[in-house]
């Protein structure tokens, strides 16, 4: 399993529009991709409702986990997307 933790810098956190962008990208990978919040709650990165249920706000540290054939690429691209969210 490959993992990377990033801090959310977007003023409004991870809400519907950037959340949808994240989920859409997560669905492009063959690997199983999950997101974990600071409280340790882990959800599938391919479900917008589950990702939004994490309540990701500015300053939160989020960990992206992936397991599978393209796990390295999945974690790199998704973590970069999260770190650079903009409204």
Beta strands, then each sheet from edge to edge (+ up, - down):
strand 1: 2-7
strand 2: 32-36
strand 3: 42-44
strand 4: 61-67
sheet 1: 1+ 4- 2+ 3-
end
